[in-house]
Amino acid sequence: MDDNYTKLATILTGFSTSLQSGEKVLIDAYDIPESMVIALVRAARERGAIPYVNFNHARVSRELIGAADGAQYEIQCEWELARMKKMDAYIAVRGSDNIFELSDVDPKRMGAVMRAMKPVQDHRVNNTKWVILRWPTSAMAQQAMLSSEQFESFFFKVCTQDYSRMSEGMQELETLMRKTDRVELKGPDCDLRFSIKDIGAVACGGRHNIPDGEVFSSPVKDSVEGSITFNAPTVYQGTSFDKIHLRFNQGKIVHAEGSNTQRLNEILNSDSGARYIGEFAIAFNPHILEPMRDILFDEKISGSFHFTPGQAYEDADNGNRSQVHWDMVHIQRPEYGGGDILFDGEVIRSNGLFIKDTLKKLNPEYLLG
């Protein structure tokens, strides 16, 4: 078995989910090698935990969703929720040979399935120790414009890095965000203002996502004003989008356009919460520099932030509820046009680098050792 598999499995069952003796963990495998699933099973058992395995296949899922009615997935939700309620932890490893596998699925059916299955996701997020990561595939290598060997090397370097090195700086940023009222995001094609007062903040350094490296909060629901054009591409519900432009008034997205304006607005009209922001996060993973249309990587890009239409997390909650949770990424490093983040009038990060002394340990120079 590849040593990288064993090392990654050890991180996921140890650092990320901290499995304890007797705890039950669901290993959710999406089109990944059996050897990686076996590595996770063995790593869980080494910690005294009890592993359960669920296999998923993208083409089978597409076939099921393509002609499904709501009742079918309401029944599936019942038994999946019953299973999730028995679990103490959840590890999902998601591969994809084709990130556009669901691109021809009727959006209305997709929306109905997401609504039906939302209770499972809500219980998993709020009641288990969970971590999610992508699996390196040829499709991902193509997205990253790297050879398969280059991308695999990059993947395991990022996913097995020393995430504990982020801890001190993250805690400082989390503390600062908890004390902050007014946030301003400035730069080319970016002029946003909002409050995060009394919302709270959460530091993420490998506990829920691999790769990781962010601290998130959420805006007071009706406080967002201004506009932004996101300079990183994004894929959501099997559709690719570029140059998404959003304009806000009293927290609500009142204008949205981009490379696929019709589909963009269909998603934002999914429910009453989809046009409000559920998350604001500042990212700083020093290994991830360029977007590759995979959100678990792109939302951690060094010198970026993401702004998320839809559902808020309960541990930094502004009350917004939606079936949508769409992380949209804006990069502020100089080669992407630069930009500043201000907290209560003070610049804390400029052109992708933290300038406040207490936060400088989140800059690449320190994180890369």
ABEGO torsion letter per residue (X at the ends): XBAAAAAAAAAAABAAAGBBBGBBBBBBBBGBBAAAAAAAAAAAAAAGBBBBBBBBBAAAAAAAAAABBAAAAAAAAAAAAAAAAABABBBBBBBBABAAAAAABBAAAAAAAAAAAAAAAAAAAAABBBBBBBBBBAAAAAAAGBBAAAAAAAAAAAAABBAAAAAAAAAAAAAAAAABABBBBBEBGBBBBBBABGAEBBBBBGAABOBBGBBBBBBBAAABBEBBBBABBBBBGGBBBBGBBBBBBGGBBABBBEABAAAAAAAAAABAAAABBABBBBBABAABABBAGBAAAAAABBGBBBBBBEBBBAABBAGBBBABBBBBBBBABAAAGEEBBBBGGBBABBGGBBABAAAAAABAAAAAX
